[in-house]
Amino acid sequence: MNAAQQSVAGHSAEQHREERLLRVLLGPIVSEKSTMLAEKVGQIAFHVVPDATRAEVKAAVELLFKVEVNAVNMLNIKGRAKRFGRFHGRRDDVRKAYVRLAPGQEIDFTEVK
């Protein structure tokens, strides 16, 4: 494949990959459980896009926070059916990623802009 085929609308494949990585993480999960995991075992919890893979989450965390990632655990939470009076609804499905950092690594969300 030549350079003209790799480039789409003036962007290289690497630029597309980096743009994708910037969209993978939706935000950190801040709760009692996630705070306890961060302090005790160095795991950070994130909400991620529904089609994110372990490799993408690992690359995104390493790119954004400049840390070394040891492992990534993923889980899907199905949205529950809810009612409000006579109206039926459903909560959205959520995908989470628990990222284990290498020993000595730490993410401080207060200094990230």
N, C-alpha and C positions, 0 to 999 in steps of 0.2 A: 504494500500500500504506500503510495507516495504522499508527500506533504499536502498536496491539494485535496486528496481524498480524506486525509485525517482531519483537516480543518473544516469546520462547519460554521458558516457565517462569520469567518474570521477568528474563530476560537479553536485552540488545539484540544485534543482529547484530555490533556492534563488540566486545562482550565475548566473543562466541563466536570471533571472528577472533583476538583477542588470546590466548585460551586455546589455540587451535590453534597459534599461533606459538610459544607456550611449550613445546609438545610436539614441535615439528619437529626441533630439534637434540637428538641423543642424547648427544653428547659430543665433545670434541676428539680428534683422532688424534695421538698423541705417538709419533713414530718418528724415525729419522735423516733420512729423506726429507722428512717434514713440517717438521721443525725447519730443515732447509736451505732449503726453500721459503719459510718464514716470514722467515728472515734475508735471503735474497737478493732475492726479488721481492715480499715482503709478502703471500704467500698463506697462508691458514690452512685446515687440513683438518678436516672434521667428519664424524662418522657421523650420518646423518639417517634419518628414517622412510622406509619404502619408497615411499610415495605423495607425498613432498614434491616441490614444484615449485621452480624457480629463484627465482621471485618470493617464495615463502614463506620460503625460506632467507635471501634478502637481507633481507626485512623482519624476520625473527627475529634475525639477527645485529645489525642496526641497533638493534632494540628492546632486546635484552639487554645489548649491550656499548657502546652509545652511540658507534658509529663509522660512518663513511661507507664504503659498499661500492661498488666500481667494477664488478665482474663476478663471476658465479658459474658454475663448471663442475661438472657432475654426472656421475657414473659409477656403473654397476651392476657388482658383482662376483658372479658366480654361485658358489654353494657347491659345493665339491668333494666327490666321493664318497670316503669313507674307510672303512677296515676296521680292526676291532680283533679279531684272531683270526678266529672264524667269524661275527662279527657285522658286518653292513654298515650303514653310516650315511651321512648327508650333512650337511655343514656348512650353516649358514644363508646365504642370499643377503644381501649387504651393499650398501647405497647410500651413497656418499660425496659430499661437496660440497667443492670447493676454492673458497674465497672470497678474491678479490683485494681488498685494502683500498686506499682512496685514498692518495695520497702523504702521508706525515706521520702517518698513522693507525697505531695499534698496539693489539693486545689483549694484556693481561698477565693470564694465567690464575691467577697467584698471588694477585692482589688481589680476584678475584671470589669472592663468598661463596656 
